[in-house]
Every structure is written in C-alpha cells, then in structure tokens.
Amino acid sequence: MFKPVPVAIGLRYLRAKRRNGFISFISMASILGIALGVTVLITTMAVMSGFQKEIRDRLLEFAAHATVVADGVPLQDWRHALDVAGRDPRVAGAAPYIETQGLLTGTRRQPAMVRGVEPALEDQVSVLARKMKHGTAASLTPGSYNILLGEELALWLGVDMGDSVVLLLGEFQGSPVGAMPRVKRFTVSGIFAAGHNEVDRGLALVEMTDLQRVLRMDGVTGVRLKLHDMNRSFEVARDLALQLPGFYRVSDWTQENANLYQSLKMEKTVMGILLSLIILMGAFTLVNSQVMLVTDKQADIAILRTLGLTPGGVMQVFMVQGTLIGVIGTVLGLAGGVTLTWNLERILDGIEALFGVTLLPEDVYYITGLPTDMQAGDVVTTLVVALVMSFLATLYPAWRAARTQPAEALRYE
C-alpha cells in the first residue's frame, strides 16, 4: 500500500523501540495525560448535563412549556383558545389558569404564588396527580375552597391535612371602615412534593372558579401549554397568539427561568474550560517528548535531508508521529469516558456500600445519585479540543527538526 514518505517514517518512529527509554516513558505519559483529560471532561460534561436535565424536568412538571396571557386584562374567551391549541399537532395539552401573589397564614406566615387551576384539564399540562403525597387533586371542587400546598410550604406554615389557612391578597376592596385587603379562608385538602424547592415552598393550588370569586374576576390569567417538543415552545405559543383576537403576551420556559438556566449553562462552560487544562497538561508533556525525540534523532534527520527530504517533509515526519500519539490518547480517553459515564451510578453505589456512607442523602438533596446525560455535541467538542491541542503541540518540535543542519548533525557521528 502506497504511503507518503513522511507518513511512513512517522509511523515507523512510533512503532520502533527507542534507544532512550526515558523518551518512551514521556511519550506514554503524554498518551495517558491526554486520555485522562478526555475521560474526565466527557464524564463531567455528562454529569452536569444530567443535573441540568433533571432540574429542568422537575421544574417543568409543574411549570408550563409556554404561556399565552392577555395583555393587561383577563382572558375572556379561554375556551376558544383551548380549541385552537387542541387543533395544533405540536401541542400535547392546554389548560387555563389564574395566578396571583398572596400571603398565606397558618400558625406562621409565608408568601406564595397562588394558582387557580381546572383539575379536569390540569393533568394535560402538569403531573400534579402523580406528585400528591397526601390527599388528591380531585379534592379541588368548585365552592369547596380547598387548597393544595407544596410540602415545604405546608411545613413553613405549620399546617397539615384538614387545617385552615388564610389567604391575604394585595388587592383592596371597599368597606364601611375603608379599604381592606381581600381575605379568604381555605382548607388544606392535599400536600404535593414536586422535588424542586421553588415549587414546593412557593406554590399553592386552588380551584379556578373559587379564585375567580375571591378576585372578582371574569376571565383567566392565560392559557398554559405543554408541547411535544419543548425547544419550539416560543414558536408554538406565538402562532397560537396570532390566531386569537386581541393582543397577547407570549413567554416560554426558557424566558421564565432564564437566570437559573443561564447560571447552569455558565457553570458547565466554566467547568469545561477548567477541565480542559488537564488535556493541556498532556499536550505540554507531548511537546517535551517530541523535543527530546528530535534531539535523539538528529543523525536520522541529517541523513534524510542528505537523501533529499525537504525541511517541510521533516516537519511532516514529526507532526505525523506526534499527532498519532494525540489520536491514540484521545481514542483511549473516549473509550474511558463513555465507559465511566455508563457505569458511574454503579461506581457510586459501590463506594457507598464499601465505606457504609450515603454520599447524596435524600433528606438533604432534592436530587440523589449522579444523573448523566451524555450529549453528542459535548463529546465531539471534547474530542476536537484534544485533537487540536495535540496537533498544536507537534508544531514547535517539528519546526525545530526542520531547522536541523545536516553537516553539523553528522560532524561527530
């Protein structure tokens, strides 16, 4: 099989046993350094993506993928909006809602978001029924003035099933003694646990018509949408709003939780940059091994130059040899990263069993274990970074080899 001369010589240098064992050791250290960096980076990116996905999924179990809200006034014809949404194949479910801020009072006080829902439609946009720890979502019936509290919210209020809580709203109403805030007593008929602190501590659910009576409100705040593809949430909500009469505000889950997801994305990016330094260390080791190899092969370089190999050809010889070291390290790192990611949960269980400890106890962390989500884009980026660093690490040693003068190199041979 035909091979260019620089490639053939580079491959031969890679396979040959070197006279200087220390050079071979440095080359092996370069391979292991690059492989370790790629393994750690792939695994870390998978774990951070897993945590992002877990947090996003838990939050979206109660938050809508997208919402359509009437601009400044209640949405009157919300049933028509549901009909329009139901005809869109991109929409998995739709439900009306009313949302307002209020102060809940039990044995203690705690501000919370109070959301009025239609229980028969709520299952289309959330997993409320599956997250109930006590009671049922069906207890929210018109005129019952029942309320469902998040687990943390109930704890902060100091209430339990069957207890009463008083809802104090910021809206005022006229009375013989002047303006008074709206106040209504509700009965705790259920407690849910979403597994997300903001939801469990800051959300209370009541029947929609009950909240309409308390607020003296004719329509609803808006319509919540659940989609088959959450990444198209804004596009779908905008299309729905354009089919409705009047003016509407459209938002999606990326806008409503922008601070959280931007911070998670930034954390992942910074962690990736820091862990790339491990690959960089392997690349510096590769530079050292190549410089020592060039010094060791001075006589060979001189002979090759005498036989007609150009300085560019000499560069190619050592670039091929160094790049192959980087490729081997990258491939080993890919295999190690994929294997470690797939078995990370088993390794964690083994460490807990061996030392008799619980690394992520359920009573402290909302997310237990190490969720992983190995994304092809992260893996490809890691491999490209490793290969580029390896290639760049070969440039200086190869350039130094190309500057070798045959007469001086052979003077003392």
Sequence and secondary structure as in RCSB ss.txt:
>XXXX:A:sequence
MFKPVPVAIGLRYLRAKRRNGFISFISMASILGIALGVTVLITTMAVMSGFQKEIRDRLLEFAAHATVVADGVPL
QDWRHALDVAGRDPRVAGAAPYIETQGLLTGTRRQPAMVRGVEPALEDQVSVLARKMKHGTAASLTPGSYNILLG
EELALWLGVDMGDSVVLLLGEFQGSPVGAMPRVKRFTVSGIFAAGHNEVDRGLALVEMTDLQRVLRMDGVTGVRL
KLHDMNRSFEVARDLALQLPGFYRVSDWTQENANLYQSLKMEKTVMGILLSLIILMGAFTLVNSQVMLVTDKQAD
IAILRTLGLTPGGVMQVFMVQGTLIGVIGTVLGLAGGVTLTWNLERILDGIEALFGVTLLPEDVYYITGLPTDMQ
AGDVVTTLVVALVMSFLATLYPAWRAARTQPAEALRYE
>XXXX:A:secstr
    HHHHHHHHHHHS  S HHHHHHHHHHHHHHHHHHHHHHHHHHHHHHHHHHHHHHHHTTS SEEEEESSS B
S HHHHHHHHHT TTEEEEEEEEEEEEEEESSSEEEEEEEEE HHHHTTT  GGGGEEEE GGG  TTT EEEEE
HHHHHHHT  TT EEEEEEEEEE  TTS EEEEEEEEEEEEE  S HHHHHHEEEEEHHHHHHHHT SSBSEEEE
EES GGGHHHHHHHHHHTSSS EEEEEHHHHTHHHHHHHHHHHHHHHHHHHHHHHHHHHHHHHHHHHHHHHTHHH
HHHHHHTT  HHHHHHHHHHHHHHHHHHHHHHHHHHHHHHHHTHHHHHHHHHHHHT  SS TTT SS S      
HHHHHHHHHHHHHHHHHHHHHHHHHHHT  HHHHHTT 
